[in-house]
Amino acid sequence: MITPTSWKKSSFSGGGEGNDCVEVADLDTHIAVRDSKAPARATLAFLASSFVPFIEALKDTPPTRL
Protein backbone atom coordinates (compact mmCIF):
# COMPACT_ATOMS: atom_id res chain seq x y z
CA MET A 1 0.00 0.00 0.00
CA ILE A 2 1.25 3.49 -0.83
CA THR A 3 1.12 5.86 2.13
CA PRO A 4 1.71 9.63 2.06
CA THR A 5 5.21 9.07 3.48
CA SER A 6 6.07 6.61 0.70
CA TRP A 7 6.36 9.40 -1.87
CA LYS A 8 9.69 11.13 -2.47
CA LYS A 9 10.07 14.32 -4.48
CA SER A 10 13.08 15.19 -6.61
CA SER A 11 15.50 17.82 -5.34
CA PHE A 12 15.03 19.43 -8.80
CA SER A 13 11.33 20.15 -8.19
CA GLY A 14 11.45 23.87 -8.94
CA GLY A 15 10.78 26.95 -6.87
CA GLY A 16 7.70 28.05 -5.00
CA GLU A 17 5.92 25.11 -3.43
CA GLY A 18 8.11 22.66 -5.34
CA ASN A 19 5.17 21.17 -7.22
CA ASP A 20 6.76 21.19 -10.70
CA CYS A 21 7.98 17.63 -10.50
CA VAL A 22 7.13 13.98 -10.29
CA GLU A 23 7.23 11.93 -7.14
CA VAL A 24 8.31 8.31 -6.80
CA ALA A 25 7.50 5.59 -4.28
CA ASP A 26 9.52 2.40 -3.82
CA LEU A 27 7.08 -0.50 -3.49
CA ASP A 28 9.65 -3.32 -3.22
CA THR A 29 9.01 -5.00 -6.60
CA HIS A 30 7.64 -1.88 -8.31
CA ILE A 31 8.36 1.84 -8.50
CA ALA A 32 5.31 4.11 -8.60
CA VAL A 33 5.42 7.55 -10.24
CA ARG A 34 2.90 10.39 -9.97
CA ASP A 35 2.58 14.06 -10.90
CA SER A 36 3.19 16.20 -7.83
CA LYS A 37 0.71 18.80 -9.16
CA ALA A 38 -2.08 16.18 -9.25
CA PRO A 39 -1.24 13.51 -6.66
CA ALA A 40 -4.78 12.10 -6.54
CA ARG A 41 -4.80 11.33 -10.27
CA ALA A 42 -3.32 8.34 -12.07
CA THR A 43 -0.10 6.66 -10.96
CA LEU A 44 2.32 4.82 -13.22
CA ALA A 45 3.95 1.65 -11.89
CA PHE A 46 7.14 0.13 -13.26
CA LEU A 47 8.86 -3.11 -12.37
CA ALA A 48 11.81 -2.07 -10.23
CA SER A 49 14.17 -3.77 -12.71
CA SER A 50 12.74 -1.61 -15.54
CA PHE A 51 12.81 1.73 -13.77
CA VAL A 52 16.53 2.54 -14.10
CA PRO A 53 16.62 1.75 -17.86
CA PHE A 54 13.48 3.92 -18.25
CA ILE A 55 15.16 6.88 -16.50
CA GLU A 56 18.35 6.39 -18.52
CA ALA A 57 16.31 6.47 -21.74
CA LEU A 58 14.67 9.72 -20.62
CA LYS A 59 18.09 11.28 -20.01
CA ASP A 60 19.11 10.39 -23.57
CA THR A 61 15.96 11.88 -25.12
CA PRO A 62 15.88 15.63 -25.91
CA PRO A 63 12.99 17.48 -24.28
CA THR A 64 10.01 18.49 -26.41
CA ARG A 65 7.31 21.04 -25.89
CA LEU A 66 3.66 20.13 -26.23
N, CA, C and O atoms as a printed pandas DataFrame, in Angstrom:
     atom_number atom_name residue_name chain_id  residue_number  x_coord  y_coord  z_coord
0              1         N          MET        A               1    0.844   -1.186    0.000
1              2        CA          MET        A               1    0.000    0.000    0.000
2              3         C          MET        A               1    0.889    1.248    0.000
3              4         O          MET        A               1    1.904    1.301    0.694
4              5         N          ILE        A               2    0.496    2.233   -0.777
5              6        CA          ILE        A               2    1.246    3.490   -0.826
6              7         C          ILE        A               2    0.671    4.427    0.230
7              8         O          ILE        A               2   -0.527    4.710    0.240
8              9         N          THR        A               3    1.533    4.901    1.111
9             10        CA          THR        A               3    1.125    5.858    2.131
10            11         C          THR        A               3    1.682    7.227    1.769
11            12         O          THR        A               3    2.579    7.316    0.930
12            13         N          PRO        A               4    1.181    8.289    2.373
13            14        CA          PRO        A               4    1.713    9.627    2.062
14            15         C          PRO        A               4    3.220    9.743    2.286
15            16         O          PRO        A               4    3.878   10.526    1.602
16            17         N          THR        A               5    3.774    8.988    3.220
17            18        CA          THR        A               5    5.210    9.071    3.482
18            19         C          THR        A               5    6.024    8.231    2.509
19            20         O          THR        A               5    7.252    8.314    2.503
20            21         N          SER        A               6    5.363    7.426    1.691
21            22        CA          SER        A               6    6.066    6.608    0.696
22            23         C          SER        A               6    6.625    7.453   -0.441
23            24         O          SER        A               6    7.619    7.076   -1.062
24            25         N          TRP        A               7    6.000    8.587   -0.718
25            26        CA          TRP        A               7    6.358    9.402   -1.874
26            27         C          TRP        A               7    7.566   10.271   -1.597
27            28         O          TRP        A               7    7.663   10.908   -0.548
28            29         N          LYS        A               8    8.490   10.289   -2.550
29            30        CA          LYS        A               8    9.690   11.127   -2.468
30            31         C          LYS        A               8    9.716   12.060   -3.670
31            32         O          LYS        A               8    9.456   11.644   -4.799
32            33         N          LYS        A               9   10.032   13.321   -3.415
33            34        CA          LYS        A               9   10.070   14.320   -4.478
34            35         C          LYS        A               9   11.520   14.619   -4.851
35            36         O          LYS        A               9   12.404   14.628   -3.994
36            37         N          SER        A              10   11.748   14.860   -6.121
37            38        CA          SER        A              10   13.083   15.187   -6.606
38            39         C          SER        A              10   13.583   16.484   -5.991
39            40         O          SER        A              10   12.800   17.380   -5.676
40            41         N          SER        A              11   14.907   16.573   -5.823
41            42        CA          SER        A              11   15.495   17.823   -5.345
42            43         C          SER        A              11   15.479   18.886   -6.438
43            44         O          SER        A              11   15.782   20.048   -6.166
44            45         N          PHE        A              12   15.131   18.512   -7.668
45            46        CA          PHE        A              12   15.025   19.435   -8.798
46            47         C          PHE        A              12   13.569   19.791   -9.061
47            48         O          PHE        A              12   13.168   19.899  -10.220
48            49         N          SER        A              13   12.773   19.974   -8.021
49            50        CA          SER        A              13   11.332   20.154   -8.190
50            51         C          SER        A              13   10.898   21.598   -8.391
51            52         O          SER        A              13    9.703   21.887   -8.328
52            53         N          GLY        A              14   11.818   22.499   -8.628
53            54        CA          GLY        A              14   11.449   23.872   -8.938
54            55         C          GLY        A              14   11.245   24.726   -7.702
55            56         O          GLY        A              14   11.337   24.255   -6.568
56            57         N          GLY        A              15   10.965   25.992   -7.954
57            58        CA          GLY        A              15   10.776   26.947   -6.866
58            59         C          GLY        A              15    9.362   26.934   -6.324
59            60         O          GLY        A              15    8.591   26.010   -6.584
60            61         N          GLY        A              16    9.037   27.951   -5.580
61            62        CA          GLY        A              16    7.695   28.055   -5.005
62            63         C          GLY        A              16    7.421   26.910   -4.051
63            64         O          GLY        A              16    8.198   26.645   -3.134
64            65         N          GLU        A              17    6.305   26.235   -4.277
65            66        CA          GLU        A              17    5.920   25.114   -3.425
66            67         C          GLU        A              17    6.601   23.814   -3.836
67            68         O          GLU        A              17    6.401   22.781   -3.196
68            69         N          GLY        A              18    7.402   23.854   -4.894
69            70        CA          GLY        A              18    8.105   22.657   -5.341
70            71         C          GLY        A              18    7.206   21.633   -5.993
71            72         O          GLY        A              18    7.471   20.433   -5.917
72            73         N          ASN        A              19    6.136   22.095   -6.638
73            74        CA          ASN        A              19    5.171   21.168   -7.220
74            75         C          ASN        A              19    5.396   20.896   -8.701
75            76         O          ASN        A              19    4.570   20.234   -9.329
76            77         N          ASP        A              20    6.492   21.388   -9.278
77            78        CA          ASP        A              20    6.755   21.188  -10.699
78            79         C          ASP        A              20    7.614   19.949  -10.912
79            80         O          ASP        A              20    8.699   20.034  -11.489
80            81         N          CYS        A              21    7.142   18.819  -10.457
81            82        CA          CYS        A              21    7.975   17.630  -10.504
82            83         C          CYS        A              21    7.112   16.384  -10.441
83            84         O          CYS        A              21    5.890   16.446  -10.305
84            85         N          VAL        A              22    7.782   15.267  -10.543
85            86        CA          VAL        A              22    7.131   13.984  -10.294
86            87         C          VAL        A              22    7.626   13.476   -8.951
87            88         O          VAL        A              22    8.675   13.891   -8.457
88            89         N          GLU        A              23    6.859   12.582   -8.379
89            90        CA          GLU        A              23    7.232   11.932   -7.136
90            91         C          GLU        A              23    7.315   10.434   -7.395
91            92         O          GLU        A              23    6.611    9.905   -8.254
92            93         N          VAL        A              24    8.173    9.761   -6.652
93            94        CA          VAL        A              24    8.309    8.314   -6.800
94            95         C          VAL        A              24    8.122    7.639   -5.446
95            96         O          VAL        A              24    8.397    8.226   -4.399
96            97         N          ALA        A              25    7.652    6.403   -5.487
97            98        CA          ALA        A              25    7.502    5.590   -4.281
98            99         C          ALA        A              25    8.075    4.208   -4.569
99           100         O          ALA        A              25    7.744    3.593   -5.582
100          101         N          ASP        A              26    8.926    3.728   -3.689
101          102        CA          ASP        A              26    9.524    2.397   -3.815
102          103         C          ASP        A              26    8.585    1.386   -3.160
103          104         O          ASP        A              26    8.355    1.424   -1.951
104          105         N          LEU        A              27    8.048    0.485   -3.977
105          106        CA          LEU        A              27    7.084   -0.501   -3.488
106          107         C          LEU        A              27    7.665   -1.911   -3.529
107          108         O          LEU        A              27    6.955   -2.860   -3.860
108          109         N          ASP        A              28    8.913   -2.055   -3.206
109          110        CA          ASP        A              28    9.647   -3.322   -3.225
110          111         C          ASP        A              28    9.846   -3.840   -4.642
111          112         O          ASP        A              28   10.940   -3.692   -5.186
112          113         N          THR        A              29    8.843   -4.436   -5.259
113          114        CA          THR        A              29    9.011   -4.998   -6.603
114          115         C          THR        A              29    8.675   -4.001   -7.701
115          116         O          THR        A              29    8.983   -4.236   -8.869
116          117         N          HIS        A              30    8.047   -2.894   -7.338
117          118        CA          HIS        A              30    7.639   -1.876   -8.312
118          119         C          HIS        A              30    8.057   -0.494   -7.835
119          120         O          HIS        A              30    8.287   -0.269   -6.647
120          121         N          ILE        A              31    8.149    0.425   -8.786
121          122        CA          ILE        A              31    8.361    1.842   -8.500
122          123         C          ILE        A              31    7.133    2.573   -9.041
123          124         O          ILE        A              31    6.789    2.434  -10.215
124          125         N          ALA        A              32    6.481    3.344   -8.188
125          126        CA          ALA        A              32    5.311    4.114   -8.603
126          127         C          ALA        A              32    5.741    5.548   -8.863
127          128         O          ALA        A              32    6.620    6.077   -8.182
128          129         N          VAL        A              33    5.111    6.178   -9.860
129          130        CA          VAL        A              33    5.424    7.554  -10.244
130          131         C          VAL        A              33    4.116    8.324  -10.366
131          132         O          VAL        A              33    3.144    7.819  -10.927
132          133         N          ARG        A              34    4.092    9.543   -9.842
133          134        CA          ARG        A              34    2.895   10.389   -9.970
134          135         C          ARG        A              34    3.304   11.834  -10.180
135          136         O          ARG        A              34    4.435   12.221   -9.886
136          137         N          ASP        A              35    2.382   12.622  -10.688
137          138        CA          ASP        A              35    2.582   14.056  -10.902
138          139         C          ASP        A              35    2.354   14.769   -9.573
139          140         O          ASP        A              35    1.293   14.625   -8.966
140          141         N          SER        A              36    3.333   15.529   -9.121
141          142        CA          SER        A              36    3.186   16.204   -7.830
142          143         C          SER        A              36    2.126   17.307   -7.860
143          144         O          SER        A              36    1.644   17.725   -6.807
144          145         N          LYS        A              37    1.757   17.782   -9.056
145          146        CA          LYS        A              37    0.706   18.803   -9.161
146          147         C          LYS        A              37   -0.689   18.179   -9.056
147          148         O          LYS        A              37   -1.660   18.880   -8.769
148          149         N          ALA        A              38   -0.792   16.866   -9.287
149          150        CA          ALA        A              38   -2.084   16.184   -9.248
150          151         C          ALA        A              38   -1.921   14.812   -8.587
151          152         O          ALA        A              38   -2.125   13.787   -9.238
152          153         N          PRO        A              39   -1.560   14.783   -7.314
153          154        CA          PRO        A              39   -1.245   13.514   -6.664
154          155         C          PRO        A              39   -2.409   12.529   -6.560
155          156         O          PRO        A              39   -2.180   11.330   -6.401
156          157         N          ALA        A              40   -3.631   12.999   -6.645
157          158        CA          ALA        A              40   -4.781   12.099   -6.543
158          159         C          ALA        A              40   -5.137   11.447   -7.880
159          160         O          ALA        A              40   -5.978   10.550   -7.932
160          161         N          ARG        A              41   -4.504   11.895   -8.947
161          162        CA          ARG        A              41   -4.798   11.329  -10.271
162          163         C          ARG        A              41   -3.998   10.057  -10.496
163          164         O          ARG        A              41   -3.447    9.492   -9.552
164          165         N          ALA        A              42   -3.933    9.618  -11.705
165          166        CA          ALA        A              42   -3.320    8.340  -12.067
166          167         C          ALA        A              42   -1.862    8.226  -11.627
167          168         O          ALA        A              42   -1.132    9.214  -11.560
168          169         N          THR        A              43   -1.467    7.003  -11.333
169          170        CA          THR        A              43   -0.098    6.664  -10.959
170          171         C          THR        A              43    0.426    5.635  -11.945
171          172         O          THR        A              43   -0.280    4.692  -12.302
172          173         N          LEU        A              44    1.658    5.818  -12.383
173          174        CA          LEU        A              44    2.321    4.820  -13.221
174          175         C          LEU        A              44    3.115    3.890  -12.315
175          176         O          LEU        A              44    3.692    4.332  -11.321
176          177         N          ALA        A              45    3.146    2.608  -12.651
177          178        CA          ALA        A              45    3.947    1.653  -11.886
178          179         C          ALA        A              45    4.862    0.900  -12.838
179          180         O          ALA        A              45    4.427    0.406  -13.878
180          181         N          PHE        A              46    6.130    0.818  -12.469
181          182        CA          PHE        A              46    7.142    0.130  -13.257
182          183         C          PHE        A              46    7.716   -1.014  -12.422
183          184         O          PHE        A              46    7.835   -0.896  -11.203
184          185         N          LEU        A              47    8.068   -2.109  -13.071
185          186        CA          LEU        A              47    8.859   -3.107  -12.366
186          187         C          LEU        A              47   10.142   -2.427  -11.927
187          188         O          LEU        A              47   10.715   -1.643  -12.682
188          189         N          ALA        A              48   10.596   -2.712  -10.731
189          190        CA          ALA        A              48   11.814   -2.072  -10.229
190          191         C          ALA        A              48   12.984   -2.298  -11.186
191          192         O          ALA        A              48   13.814   -1.406  -11.364
192          193         N          SER        A              49   13.058   -3.465  -11.796
193          194        CA          SER        A              49   14.166   -3.770  -12.714
194          195         C          SER        A              49   14.083   -2.974  -14.016
195          196         O          SER        A              49   15.075   -2.880  -14.740
196          197         N          SER        A              50   12.922   -2.400  -14.326
197          198        CA          SER        A              50   12.743   -1.611  -15.545
198          199         C          SER        A              50   12.880   -0.115  -15.311
199          200         O          SER        A              50   13.022    0.650  -16.265
200          201         N          PHE        A              51   12.840    0.306  -14.063
201          202        CA          PHE        A              51   12.807    1.733  -13.770
202          203         C          PHE        A              51   14.106    2.449  -14.147
203          204         O          PHE        A              51   14.063    3.509  -14.772
204          205         N          VAL        A              52   15.251    1.891  -13.779
205          206        CA          VAL        A              52   16.531    2.540  -14.097
206          207         C          VAL        A              52   16.727    2.645  -15.612
207          208         O          VAL        A              52   17.099    3.720  -16.083
208          209         N          PRO        A              53   16.496    1.582  -16.404
209          210        CA          PRO        A              53   16.616    1.747  -17.857
210          211         C          PRO        A              53   15.644    2.806  -18.409
211          212         O          PRO        A              53   15.981    3.522  -19.352
212          213         N          PHE        A              54   14.452    2.905  -17.829
213          214        CA          PHE        A              54   13.480    3.917  -18.247
214          215         C          PHE        A              54   14.038    5.318  -18.012
215          216         O          PHE        A              54   13.968    6.168  -18.900
216          217         N          ILE        A              55   14.588    5.565  -16.830
217          218        CA          ILE        A              55   15.161    6.875  -16.497
218          219         C          ILE        A              55   16.359    7.178  -17.394
219          220         O          ILE        A              55   16.514    8.308  -17.858
220          221         N          GLU        A              56   17.203    6.185  -17.640
221          222        CA          GLU        A              56   18.352    6.385  -18.519
222          223         C          GLU        A              56   17.902    6.758  -19.927
223          224         O          GLU        A              56   18.519    7.608  -20.569
224          225         N          ALA        A              57   16.842    6.135  -20.408
225          226        CA          ALA        A              57   16.313    6.466  -21.742
226          227         C          ALA        A              57   15.787    7.896  -21.766
227          228         O          ALA        A              57   15.956    8.600  -22.762
228          229         N          LEU        A              58   15.150    8.335  -20.678
229          230        CA          LEU        A              58   14.669    9.724  -20.615
230          231         C          LEU        A              58   15.828   10.708  -20.668
231          232         O          LEU        A              58   15.722   11.752  -21.312
232          233         N          LYS        A              59   16.923   10.394  -20.008
233          234        CA          LYS        A              59   18.092   11.277  -20.012
234          235         C          LYS        A              59   18.666   11.423  -21.407
235          236         O          LYS        A              59   19.206   12.475  -21.750
236          237         N          ASP        A              60   18.557   10.387  -22.210
237          238        CA          ASP        A              60   19.110   10.388  -23.568
238          239         C          ASP        A              60   18.171   10.996  -24.603
239          240         O          ASP        A              60   18.546   11.139  -25.767
240          241         N          THR        A              61   16.952   11.356  -24.193
241          242        CA          THR        A              61   15.959   11.882  -25.123
242          243         C          THR        A              61   15.846   13.398  -24.953
243          244         O          THR        A              61   15.613   13.870  -23.840
244          245         N          PRO        A              62   16.008   14.178  -26.042
245          246        CA          PRO        A              62   15.882   15.628  -25.913
246          247         C          PRO        A              62   14.457   16.020  -25.506
247          248         O          PRO        A              62   13.496   15.386  -25.940
248          249         N          PRO        A              63   14.318   17.047  -24.689
249          250        CA          PRO        A              63   12.986   17.476  -24.285
250          251         C          PRO        A              63   12.203   18.048  -25.460
251          252         O          PRO        A              63   12.775   18.597  -26.401
252          253         N          THR        A              64   10.903   17.910  -25.386
253          254        CA          THR        A              64   10.008   18.490  -26.406
254          255         C          THR        A              64    8.944   19.307  -25.719
255          256         O          THR        A              64    8.622   19.077  -24.553
256          257         N          ARG        A              65    8.420   20.229  -26.420
257          258        CA          ARG        A              65    7.311   21.041  -25.887
258          259         C          ARG        A              65    6.021   20.576  -26.527
259          260         O          ARG        A              65    5.972   20.287  -27.723
260          261         N          LEU        A              66    4.976   20.507  -25.714
261          262        CA          LEU        A              66    3.657   20.126  -26.226
262          263         C          LEU        A              66    2.879   21.346  -26.630
263          264         O          LEU        A              66    1.742   21.230  -27.087
